[in-house]
Amino acid sequence: MIPNGVEDEDKFLAAGIAGLQQNAFHMHRALDTNNLKDALKYSAQMLSELRTSRLSPHKYYELYMRAFDELRKLEIFFKEETKRGCSIVELYELVQHAGNILPRLYLLCTVGSVYIKSKEAPAKDILKDLVEMCRGIQHPLRGLFLRSYLSQVSKDKLPDIGSEYEGDADTVVDAVEFVLQNFTEMNKLWVRMQHQGPAREKEKREKERSELRDLVGKNLHVLSQIEGIDLEMYKETVLPRILEQVVNCKDEIAQGYLMDCIIQVFPDEYHLQTLETLLGACPQLQPSVDIKMVLARLMERLSNYAALSTDVLPEFFQVEAFAKLNSAIGKVIEAQEDMPIAGVVTLYSSLLTFTLHVHPDRLDYVDQILGACVKKLSGKGKLKDSKATKQIVALLSAPLEKYKDIDTALKLSNYPHVMEHLDDATSKEMANILVQTILKNKTCISTAEKVEALFELMKGLIRDLDENLHEELDEEDFKEEQSSVSRLIQMLHNDDPEEMLKIICTVKKHIVTGGPKRLPFTVPPLIFNSLKLIRRLQNQDENAPEEEASAIPKKIFQILNQIIEALSSVPVPELALRLYLECAEAANDSDLEPVAYEFFTEAYILYEEEISDSKAQVTAIQLIIGTLQRMHIFGVENRDTLTHKATGYSAKLLKKADQCKAVYSCSHLFWVDDQDSIKDGERVLLCLKRALRIANAAQQMSNATRGSSGSVLLFIEILNKYLYFYEKGVTQITVASIQSLIELITTEMQSENKTADPAADALLASTLRYIQFQKDKGGAVGEKYESIKS
């Protein structure tokens, strides 16, 4: 339901439009018959509709625009009348006989526009007369629209330099004076609206005033378009006059809007040269004015100006822009003790952006701004205000975006102090920005000191600051975060082994406190980065004394052992076992037998005590066998112990098929091509025979439970092992044993109760083709295979 006031207002507007249209109709008829007298009569009656006080600014604007359209037509008529011989001077005097002052002044402005175009009198005199005459309307709403009309019809007729209405010397001064006078009077009327009516309608009046602000602001836009206003005139006349009006009006809405207008409409170079004057007005504004937004917009414009070209930077240095802005911000913050923290940080963020554009080489300025921010934040603890934390993130991100180098941010002593005031969630967000910046720019952090500083800043990502926070985080987001941290750890590098060792120790110190969910992500990259250092040392230290060469690797291996032990709290035994084996292989390459043996021991303990899942056991056994097979450092006793354990684990797997595969894989532990000391054909054959027995047992179990003999795939795989070792020259593997196995497989394949297995068929066919291929080679190899009948 429409409130009565709005309903009544719509009626008044409809009545006003009807009256205006009726009189406009009669005016058109008079214009068509060139009847000047009736045209003036009906136009005055039409404009009388604008005398109403019953409409809101929004509705009054609708009525005004209809009248404005009609006045355009009337102006064209007046122009034609002067061409037909009517004296413009007489017409100018004639319209002043209209009965009511408001229609009289609208008509006077309309005729005045034609009068200026006729050039029968200087434009400055007519404009002066019009702007003075408009003082006759002091009703805020009617006066604003009248003066807006005057501004509209005169803006292209100002006596500006290069204009067709340019008169004698100093005509620009007259143009400026006219616009400034009109602006001053309009602002007074606009401000006066605030003080009319009851206090309970204050909000309504403020809304209405906001709707009308562009009428006042257009004057400043017109001023900015006057070509004759140079820097000196702007500095000496225009800006002081505008600021005088802004400060003296003592109105919150007007001051905030007009300061913003000044910043937006006038050129950047003018702002730069009049910075002191502009900033000097800020403390004089009403306390309720949002000065931080005024200053923020000013710094944003100056920053953009500085970013356009390096040629303008000397101007900034000349006027000491940074010092002036810094001082102004300090005074504003000091004056407004109740300014929210978000507002304070916004100001410093804008100043920082400005500084990074104008003084990118002055890190001391950047640190000074951060220091001022820390001073203001001291005693506040961790901020809960989301607006403030958002602004701090913007403040801290600005140097990263500008320098694209985390090293620069780490040089700023106040950077971590600002971060301390972020709540845990935002601290994590900021840490993520730091990591992404490093990854994006491929920055190499090369000293332990820098790593320490960086990981302190990143603590939101590498350990739980708030337990509840982790629960709320999406699993995918968490994995992405930790993957980024892992990539960062991999990028840490220094060519000096001692310094790199310090970096590893620093990272270890931070990540071991990361909690069970983070360790599986952060431990592996540190392990592999450490192993990378060990490999590098192996290449460098080939000619160094043995003791000296192994000193750093031994230290690193001790650290690695401690790091992997930290995973026991997770627990992720499969991952820990893989890492122990990787370390064992690196120790093998470094000729450190006791270290390699210790890592294997730890891997075996994990297998025995922690890994109970059958699939995980199979994978673990294959890894153990594969790694042990590549080890050359072990003496006979140590190797026998480890090999015996591996074969024992293989035989104890749950599924017969897994047992069989693991046992025949163990055969490789007894025959290594490039190690003469590890060539034990007897034990190779023993493993293969044992694998055959297990495969046979698997067949029997399948026959007993399913009524079919099951797949012969295991036998074919064992056959391949026989062929491999036969080719390698293991004398215990004879043609007879190979032939016997082929016949067994063939018999089983032809068995009636055999289960169909395409994989077995394909592997057998491929194996037989290989035997034939070797026969066809001829020579010693061909001769060797010739006696095998396939």
KOLPALO-91525 format. One record per residue (C-alpha): residue in three letters; x, y, z. Coordinates in steps of 0.02 Angstrom, whole numbers, padded with zeros to 5 digits, always signed. Example, Ala and Ser with C-alpha at 12.3 -4.5 7.8 and 13.67 -1.06 7.14 Angstrom:
2
ALA+00615-00225+00390/SER+00684-00053+00357/
//
This chain:
790
MET+00000+00000+00000/ILE+00069+00172-00050/PRO+00090+00292+00097/ASN-00025+00443+00091/GLY+00121+00566+00071/VAL+00184+00476-00084/GLU+00008+00460-00153/ASP-00024+00646-00129/GLU+00144+00689-00207/ASP+00101+00587-00362/LYS-00062+00686-00375/PHE+00030+00852-00360/LEU+00155+00797-00492/ALA+00016+00741-00609/ALA-00073+00908-00584/GLY+00090+01004-00614/ILE+00127+00907-00774/ALA-00052+00934-00835/GLY-00040+01123-00804/LEU+00131+01130-00886/GLN+00073+01034-01040/GLN-00084+01140-01059/ASN+00015+01303-01055/ALA+00150+01227-01167/PHE+00014+01186-01294/HIS-00043+01368-01299/MET+00139+01424-01305/HIS+00170+01313-01458/ARG+00021+01390-01547/ALA+00091+01563-01510/LEU+00262+01509-01574/ASP+00185+01440-01732/THR+00098+01609-01766/ASN+00253+01709-01713/ASN+00149+01789-01575/LEU+00285+01848-01453/LYS+00166+01922-01327/ASP+00063+01761-01306/ALA+00222+01656-01310/LEU+00291+01751-01161/LYS+00123+01746-01072/TYR+00098+01559-01086/SER+00281+01516-01056/ALA+00274+01617-00893/GLN+00116+01523-00842/MET+00198+01359-00889/LEU+00352+01399-00783/SER+00240+01448-00637/GLU+00214+01261-00610/LEU+00395+01255-00549/ARG+00347+01367-00401/THR+00275+01217-00308/SER+00344+01166-00138/ARG+00246+01004-00127/LEU+00364+00891-00224/SER+00517+00793-00170/PRO+00679+00827-00268/HIS+00651+00669-00370/LYS+00475+00720-00425/TYR+00524+00903-00447/TYR+00665+00847-00564/GLU+00537+00758-00673/LEU+00433+00917-00685/TYR+00589+01024-00715/MET+00647+00915-00860/ARG+00481+00937-00949/ALA+00495+01126-00927/PHE+00677+01118-00985/ASP+00626+01034-01148/GLU+00498+01171-01181/LEU+00625+01308-01143/ARG+00740+01237-01277/LYS+00602+01266-01404/LEU+00571+01441-01335/GLU+00756+01483-01351/ILE+00752+01433-01535/PHE+00601+01547-01558/PHE+00692+01694-01475/LYS+00840+01665-01592/GLU+00727+01670-01744/GLU+00639+01827-01678/THR+00805+01919-01673/LYS+00836+01868-01854/ARG+00665+01940-01899/GLY+00719+02109-01828/CYS+00666+02099-01647/SER+00792+02188-01534/ILE+00874+02064-01415/VAL+00903+02206-01290/GLU+00717+02248-01290/LEU+00675+02063-01274/TYR+00795+02048-01128/GLU+00703+02191-01042/LEU+00530+02130-01095/VAL+00543+01961-01008/GLN+00582+02049-00845/HIS+00401+02108-00838/ALA+00339+01932-00799/GLY+00230+01934-00643/ASN+00318+01801-00538/ILE+00503+01802-00504/LEU+00537+01617-00540/PRO+00462+01616-00717/ARG+00542+01786-00746/LEU+00717+01721-00705/TYR+00697+01562-00811/LEU+00645+01671-00958/LEU+00786+01793-00922/CYS+00915+01651-00925/THR+00840+01587-01089/VAL+00845+01758-01172/GLY+01016+01789-01094/SER+01083+01636-01185/VAL+01022+01709-01352/TYR+01088+01881-01301/ILE+01264+01811-01275/LYS+01257+01720-01442/SER+01208+01883-01528/LYS+01369+01963-01462/GLU+01280+02130-01446/ALA+01351+02143-01270/PRO+01503+02065-01185/ALA+01465+01890-01121/LYS+01543+01931-00953/ASP+01419+02072-00920/ILE+01266+01967-00962/LEU+01328+01820-00859/LYS+01364+01934-00711/ASP+01189+02007-00724/LEU+01109+01835-00732/VAL+01205+01760-00586/GLU+01162+01911-00479/MET+00978+01911-00530/CYS+00962+01728-00479/ARG+00990+01781-00299/GLY+00805+01825-00303/ILE+00761+01642-00273/GLN+00813+01585-00101/HIS+00703+01431-00087/PRO+00834+01289-00085/LEU+00751+01169-00207/ARG+00686+01299-00331/GLY+00847+01399-00320/LEU+00956+01246-00354/PHE+00862+01198-00511/LEU+00858+01379-00574/ARG+01046+01396-00553/SER+01070+01224-00630/TYR+00974+01289-00781/LEU+01084+01444-00787/SER+01240+01333-00781/GLN+01170+01222-00918/VAL+01128+01362-01043/SER+01290+01458-01010/LYS+01423+01322-01004/ASP+01460+01335-01191/LYS+01455+01526-01191/LEU+01588+01566-01062/PRO+01718+01697-01114/ASP+01859+01568-01113/ILE+02023+01575-01208/GLY+01992+01522-01387/SER+01804+01538-01365/GLU+01703+01642-01490/TYR+01640+01741-01339/GLU+01816+01787-01281/GLY+01824+01973-01248/ASP+01961+02087-01187/ALA+02106+02038-01075/ASP+02067+01938-00916/THR+01904+01872-00986/VAL+01950+01701-00914/VAL+01944+01781-00743/ASP+01764+01833-00779/ALA+01718+01658-00835/VAL+01796+01584-00678/GLU+01712+01715-00569/PHE+01542+01676-00644/VAL+01558+01487-00616/LEU+01629+01508-00441/GLN+01490+01628-00391/ASN+01357+01512-00458/PHE+01440+01364-00369/THR+01450+01459-00204/GLU+01266+01509-00210/MET+01211+01333-00259/ASN+01311+01256-00118/LYS+01232+01376+00008/LEU+01058+01328-00053/TRP+01104+01143-00049/VAL+01170+01155+00129/ARG+01019+01255+00185/MET+00906+01108+00140/GLN+00982+01013+00287/HIS+00913+01137+00412/GLN+00733+01146+00351/GLY+00596+01039+00425/PRO+00582+00937+00585/ALA+00729+00841+00659/ARG+00640+00673+00639/GLU+00651+00692+00448/LYS+00839+00712+00450/GLU+00872+00547+00360/LYS+00743+00590+00227/ARG+00824+00760+00198/GLU+00998+00682+00185/LYS+00933+00561+00054/GLU+00852+00703-00044/ARG+01012+00804-00035/SER+01113+00657-00100/GLU+00996+00652-00251/LEU+01036+00835-00287/ARG+01224+00835-00261/ASP+01266+00818-00446/LEU+01182+00987-00479/VAL+01314+01069-00369/GLY+01459+00960-00427/LYS+01428+01002-00611/ASN+01495+01178-00578/LEU+01665+01105-00532/HIS+01661+01001-00690/VAL+01625+01159-00792/LEU+01770+01245-00704/SER+01889+01102-00747/GLN+01841+01120-00932/ILE+01890+01305-00943/GLU+02045+01307-01053/GLY+02110+01471-00983/ILE+02135+01402-00806/ASP+02320+01369-00794/LEU+02414+01302-00644/GLU+02447+01475-00573/MET+02265+01528-00582/TYR+02209+01363-00509/LYS+02335+01380-00369/GLU+02304+01563-00329/THR+02117+01582-00362/VAL+02014+01430-00406/LEU+02067+01304-00273/PRO+02073+01427-00127/ARG+01898+01493-00170/ILE+01825+01318-00184/LEU+01908+01258-00023/GLU+01851+01415+00068/GLN+01671+01374+00023/VAL+01695+01188+00067/VAL+01770+01226+00238/ASN+01651+01369+00283/CYS+01491+01274+00241/LYS+01526+01159+00392/ASP+01414+01026+00318/GLU+01467+00843+00324/ILE+01381+00787+00163/ALA+01438+00940+00062/GLN+01618+00932+00123/GLY+01640+00746+00086/TYR+01561+00757-00086/LEU+01646+00918-00142/MET+01819+00860-00087/ASP+01792+00704-00190/CYS+01735+00812-00338/ILE+01891+00919-00327/ILE+02001+00764-00331/GLN+01907+00684-00475/VAL+01881+00832-00596/PHE+02044+00930-00591/PRO+02206+00868-00673/ASP+02330+00761-00576/GLU+02475+00881-00604/TYR+02371+01021-00524/HIS+02340+00912-00371/LEU+02525+00876-00358/GLN+02575+01059-00364/THR+02439+01111-00240/LEU+02458+00961-00125/GLU+02496+01065+00029/THR+02341+01175+00005/LEU+02227+01026-00025/LEU+02295+00928+00123/GLY+02287+01082+00233/ALA+02098+01087+00213/CYS+02074+00908+00276/PRO+02096+00942+00463/GLN+01973+01088+00447/LEU+01831+00976+00389/GLN+01694+00916+00505/PRO+01748+00767+00615/SER+01608+00661+00541/VAL+01675+00680+00362/ASP+01757+00520+00298/ILE+01927+00601+00271/LYS+02012+00432+00248/MET+01914+00404+00087/VAL+01957+00580+00026/LEU+02143+00550+00057/ALA+02134+00373-00011/ARG+02058+00435-00175/LEU+02187+00574-00187/MET+02330+00451-00164/GLU+02251+00331-00287/ARG+02244+00467-00421/LEU+02423+00520-00387/SER+02480+00338-00390/ASN+02398+00311-00559/TYR+02477+00473-00621/ALA+02649+00415-00565/ALA+02621+00246-00647/LEU+02587+00326-00817/SER+02765+00381-00848/THR+02931+00394-00757/ASP+02949+00569-00831/VAL+02829+00639-00701/LEU+02921+00566-00550/PRO+03040+00717-00530/GLU+02884+00824-00498/PHE+02840+00712-00350/PHE+03016+00726-00280/GLN+03015+00915-00304/VAL+02857+00943-00201/GLU+02905+00810-00071/ALA+02739+00723-00097/PHE+02777+00575+00016/ALA+02824+00683+00165/LYS+02668+00791+00145/LEU+02549+00645+00127/ASN+02630+00551+00271/SER+02616+00705+00383/ALA+02434+00736+00332/ILE+02385+00556+00369/GLY+02470+00566+00538/LYS+02375+00726+00582/VAL+02208+00654+00525/ILE+02232+00494+00627/GLU+02287+00596+00778/ALA+02138+00714+00763/GLN+02011+00573+00743/GLU+02049+00465+00894/ASP+01893+00360+00867/MET+01937+00318+00686/PRO+01910+00129+00661/ILE+02066+00023+00637/ALA+02002-00023+00462/GLY+02006+00163+00418/VAL+02183+00184+00484/VAL+02247+00034+00385/THR+02155+00095+00229/LEU+02250+00259+00239/TYR+02418+00174+00262/SER+02377+00050+00123/SER+02341+00194+00003/LEU+02502+00283+00056/LEU+02600+00122+00030/THR+02528+00100-00146/PHE+02575+00281-00183/THR+02752+00254-00115/LEU+02779+00095-00216/HIS+02734+00190-00375/VAL+02833+00348-00338/HIS+02978+00286-00232/PRO+02998+00100-00276/ASP+03181+00107-00226/ARG+03147+00178-00052/LEU+03121+00025+00057/ASP+03145+00137+00208/TYR+02985+00230+00162/VAL+02891+00065+00145/ASP+02956+00005+00314/GLN+02914+00174+00390/ILE+02732+00156+00336/LEU+02723-00021+00405/GLY+02803+00041+00565/ALA+02672+00179+00584/CYS+02538+00047+00558/VAL+02616-00065+00691/LYS+02620+00082+00812/LYS+02435+00113+00787/LEU+02395-00073+00804/SER+02499-00097+00962/GLY+02397-00160+01107/LYS+02254-00214+00994/GLY+02305-00398+00988/LYS+02235-00505+00847/LEU+02103-00408+00751/LYS+01928-00479+00736/ASP+01862-00344+00620/SER+01852-00422+00445/LYS+01866-00252+00359/ALA+02027-00214+00454/THR+02105-00384+00418/LYS+02058-00369+00234/GLN+02147-00201+00226/ILE+02301-00273+00314/VAL+02309-00412+00184/ALA+02301-00278+00048/LEU+02438-00180+00139/LEU+02553-00332+00154/SER+02518-00392-00023/ALA+02565-00226-00104/PRO+02756-00246-00086/LEU+02745-00426-00150/GLU+02650-00372-00305/LYS+02768-00227-00338/TYR+02937-00310-00310/LYS+02885-00488-00357/ASP+03024-00541-00239/ILE+03000-00612-00066/ASP+03178-00562-00022/THR+03124-00380-00023/ALA+02979-00413+00094/LEU+03096-00508+00212/LYS+03206-00352+00223/LEU+03061-00251+00293/SER+03083-00262+00483/ASN+02903-00212+00520/TYR+02823-00335+00398/PRO+02809-00480+00523/HIS+02751-00361+00660/VAL+02600-00311+00554/MET+02561-00494+00519/GLU+02555-00529+00705/HIS+02392-00433+00716/LEU+02301-00547+00592/ASP+02183-00678+00659/ASP+02228-00859+00624/ALA+02118-00878+00469/THR+02184-00718+00388/SER+02362-00758+00440/LYS+02343-00921+00344/GLU+02273-00827+00194/MET+02421-00707+00197/ALA+02544-00852+00214/ASN+02466-00931+00060/ILE+02490-00768-00037/LEU+02674-00769+00013/VAL+02698-00948-00045/GLN+02607-00920-00210/THR+02714-00765-00243/ILE+02873-00867-00219/LEU+02811-01009-00330/LYS+02747-00892-00465/ASN+02910-00794-00475/LYS+03020-00948-00446/THR+03112-00857-00307/CYS+03256-00954-00230/ILE+03273-00929-00042/SER+03457-00961-00014/THR+03501-00927+00169/ALA+03446-01006+00332/GLU+03410-00833+00403/LYS+03288-00793+00263/VAL+03209-00966+00277/GLU+03184-00938+00464/ALA+03101-00769+00432/LEU+02993-00840+00292/PHE+02934-00991+00391/GLU+02889-00877+00537/LEU+02778-00779+00417/MET+02708-00944+00349/LYS+02668-01020+00518/GLY+02482-01015+00477/LEU+02513-01145+00341/ILE+02641-01257+00424/ARG+02561-01283+00593/ASP+02389-01277+00672/LEU+02364-01107+00754/ASP+02182-01144+00790/GLU+02118-01324+00799/ASN+01940-01272+00752/LEU+02003-01186+00596/HIS+02074-01347+00524/GLU+01909-01438+00545/GLU+01818-01307+00442/LEU+01943-01317+00298/ASP+01893-01415+00144/GLU+02002-01570+00117/GLU+02043-01522-00062/ASP+02093-01345-00010/PHE+02203-01416+00128/LYS+02291-01532+00005/GLU+02318-01389-00116/GLU+02392-01279+00022/GLN+02511-01414+00082/SER+02562-01457-00096/SER+02614-01275-00118/VAL+02717-01284+00042/SER+02798-01444-00023/ARG+02845-01359-00187/LEU+02919-01215-00089/ILE+03028-01333+00016/GLN+03092-01413-00145/MET+03144-01240-00209/LEU+03258-01201-00061/HIS+03438-01205-00120/ASN+03614-01146-00083/ASP+03773-01200-00171/ASP+03868-01198-00005/PRO+03838-01366+00082/GLU+03859-01292+00257/GLU+03727-01159+00225/MET+03612-01286+00141/LEU+03628-01397+00295/LYS+03575-01248+00403/ILE+03424-01223+00289/ILE+03376-01406+00309/CYS+03389-01393+00498/THR+03284-01234+00497/VAL+03146-01313+00392/LYS+03149-01469+00500/LYS+03126-01365+00658/HIS+02968-01287+00585/ILE+02885-01434+00499/VAL+02901-01563+00638/THR+02775-01461+00737/GLY+02652-01464+00592/GLY+02539-01598+00661/PRO+02492-01770+00593/LYS+02393-01707+00442/ARG+02533-01597+00376/LEU+02685-01709+00401/PRO+02647-01829+00255/PHE+02651-01676+00139/THR+02800-01583+00211/VAL+02920-01722+00262/PRO+02948-01804+00089/PRO+03003-01642+00000/LEU+03126-01603+00139/ILE+03194-01781+00131/PHE+03218-01772-00057/ASN+03295-01597-00051/SER+03418-01664+00079/LEU+03457-01815-00030/LYS+03486-01696-00175/LEU+03620-01612-00069/ILE+03699-01782-00029/ARG+03706-01828-00215/ARG+03785-01658-00251/LEU+03917-01689-00116/GLN+03957-01860-00191/ASN+04000-01778-00356/GLN+04100-01637-00274/ASP+04198-01738-00147/GLU+04270-01878-00253/ASN+04447-01809-00226/ALA+04421-01753-00045/PRO+04486-01855+00105/GLU+04362-01989+00159/GLU+04330-01920+00334/GLU+04301-01744+00269/ALA+04192-01803+00126/SER+04075-01902+00237/ALA+04058-01777+00380/ILE+03913-01676+00309/PRO+03820-01827+00235/LYS+03828-01912+00406/LYS+03751-01758+00487/ILE+03616-01752+00354/PHE+03575-01937+00375/GLN+03556-01912+00563/ILE+03434-01770+00530/LEU+03340-01874+00402/ASN+03319-02015+00526/GLN+03244-01892+00652/ILE+03127-01818+00522/ILE+03061-01989+00467/GLU+03037-02038+00649/ALA+02919-01889+00664/LEU+02803-01978+00543/SER+02773-02113+00675/SER+02647-01995+00756/VAL+02537-01993+00601/PRO+02553-02144+00569/VAL+02595-02175+00386/PRO+02709-02328+00393/GLU+02706-02359+00204/LEU+02771-02182+00171/ALA+02901-02194+00311/LEU+02962-02362+00242/ARG+02984-02287+00067/LEU+03083-02142+00139/TYR+03195-02257+00243/LEU+03234-02357+00086/GLU+03272-02197-00013/CYS+03392-02144+00124/ALA+03470-02317+00129/GLU+03505-02308-00058/ALA+03582-02133-00039/ALA+03691-02198+00105/ASN+03743-02342-00008/ASP+03799-02218-00142/SER+03894-02122-00007/ASP+03985-02282+00048/LEU+03913-02271+00224/GLU+03874-02453+00265/PRO+03822-02431+00449/VAL+03703-02290+00400/ALA+03626-02391+00257/TYR+03606-02543+00372/GLU+03521-02436+00505/PHE+03396-02368+00379/PHE+03357-02545+00319/THR+03336-02601+00499/GLU+03210-02460+00529/ALA+03117-02509+00370/TYR+03108-02691+00427/ILE+03045-02642+00600/LEU+02909-02538+00518/TYR+02861-02685+00407/GLU+02850-02803+00553/GLU+02763-02690+00678/GLU+02658-02565+00578/ILE+02612-02636+00407/SER+02473-02764+00425/ASP+02369-02736+00268/SER+02408-02877+00144/LYS+02413-02763-00009/ALA+02528-02642+00081/GLN+02640-02787+00131/VAL+02657-02845-00050/THR+02705-02669-00106/ALA+02827-02650+00039/ILE+02911-02818+00002/GLN+02936-02772-00181/LEU+03014-02605-00128/ILE+03128-02690-00003/ILE+03186-02821-00130/GLY+03211-02690-00266/THR+03313-02576-00153/LEU+03416-02716-00075/GLN+03458-02784-00247/ARG+03539-02615-00293/MET+03645-02606-00134/HIS+03832-02640-00157/ILE+03901-02574+00008/PHE+03852-02717+00123/GLY+03976-02847+00182/VAL+03932-03032+00174/GLU+03862-03042+00350/ASN+03750-02887+00338/ARG+03688-02933+00166/ASP+03648-03112+00219/THR+03550-03047+00369/LEU+03447-02926+00264/THR+03422-03049+00122/HIS+03368-03187+00240/LYS+03240-03070+00318/ALA+03173-03018+00148/THR+03150-03198+00089/GLY+03069-03240+00256/TYR+02945-03096+00238/SER+02907-03152+00060/ALA+02863-03329+00112/LYS+02745-03266+00247/LEU+02630-03161+00138/LEU+02446-03202+00152/LYS+02403-03252-00027/LYS+02497-03392-00112/ALA+02509-03295-00274/ASP+02590-03148-00182/GLN+02708-03268-00092/CYS+02760-03345-00257/LYS+02796-03177-00341/ALA+02893-03111-00191/VAL+02997-03270-00176/TYR+03046-03277-00361/SER+03088-03089-00349/CYS+03207-03132-00205/SER+03310-03235-00329/HIS+03380-03069-00393/LEU+03457-03038-00222/PHE+03580-03183-00254/TRP+03637-03135-00429/VAL+03689-02957-00469/ASP+03774-02929-00637/ASP+03898-02795-00588/GLN+03947-02874-00421/ASP+04054-03031-00431/SER+04034-03060-00244/ILE+03845-03080-00266/LYS+03830-03225-00386/ASP+03759-03375-00295/GLY+03676-03489-00423/GLU+03628-03619-00292/ARG+03522-03495-00195/VAL+03447-03426-00355/LEU+03390-03600-00400/LEU+03329-03628-00223/CYS+03218-03473-00233/LEU+03147-03523-00401/LYS+03110-03701-00343/ARG+03028-03633-00188/ALA+02923-03518-00297/LEU+02873-03669-00403/ARG+02817-03764-00248/ILE+02712-03615-00191/ALA+02636-03598-00367/ASN+02596-03785-00365/ALA+02515-03767-00194/ALA+02413-03622-00260/GLN+02353-03734-00405/GLN+02301-03871-00285/MET+02207-03749-00172/SER+02115-03681-00323/ASN+02070-03858-00377/ALA+02006-03901-00204/THR+01901-03744-00180/ARG+01841-03703-00356/GLY+01849-03869-00445/SER+01969-03798-00574/SER+02158-03794-00582/GLY+02165-03604-00590/SER+02283-03498-00692/VAL+02456-03554-00745/LEU+02514-03372-00750/LEU+02629-03398-00601/PHE+02717-03543-00688/ILE+02744-03438-00844/GLU+02816-03295-00739/ILE+02935-03418-00655/LEU+02984-03484-00827/ASN+03033-03307-00875/LYS+03145-03298-00721/TYR+03225-03465-00771/LEU+03260-03396-00945/TYR+03330-03234-00872/PHE+03456-03322-00760/TYR+03495-03453-00894/GLU+03542-03312-01011/LYS+03647-03230-00873/GLY+03750-03388-00860/VAL+03688-03464-00697/THR+03751-03641-00719/GLN+03625-03715-00597/ILE+03484-03667-00718/THR+03491-03807-00846/VAL+03403-03837-01011/ALA+03321-03988-00932/SER+03242-03885-00793/ILE+03179-03755-00920/GLN+03113-03893-01034/SER+03028-03978-00888/LEU+02941-03814-00840/ILE+02883-03782-01019/GLU+02808-03957-01027/LEU+02722-03932-00860/ILE+02645-03769-00920/THR+02591-03848-01086/THR+02510-03994-00995/GLU+02418-03878-00877/MET+02359-03769-01022/GLN+02284-03921-01107/SER+02199-03983-00949/GLU+02011-04000-00960/ASN+01974-03913-00795/LYS+02089-03765-00831/THR+02016-03591-00802/ALA+02024-03478-00956/ASP+02153-03342-00934/PRO+02191-03228-01085/ALA+02335-03145-00990/ALA+02421-03312-00964/ASP+02394-03360-01147/ALA+02469-03195-01206/LEU+02620-03207-01089/LEU+02657-03387-01140/ALA+02645-03343-01324/SER+02762-03195-01297/THR+02886-03304-01200/LEU+02890-03438-01334/ARG+02915-03304-01468/TYR+03063-03238-01368/ILE+03142-03412-01360/GLN+03122-03429-01548/PHE+03192-03254-01575/GLN+03348-03298-01474/LYS+03369-03460-01576/ASP+03357-03362-01738/LYS+03495-03243-01682/GLY+03624-03377-01708/GLY+03798-03372-01633/ALA+03829-03415-01452/VAL+03656-03356-01395/GLY+03568-03454-01531/GLU+03668-03607-01489/LYS+03623-03588-01306/TYR+03437-03584-01343/GLU+03441-03714-01481/SER+03421-03860-01364/ILE+03262-03788-01286/LYS+03111-03861-01372/SER+02964-03744-01374/
//
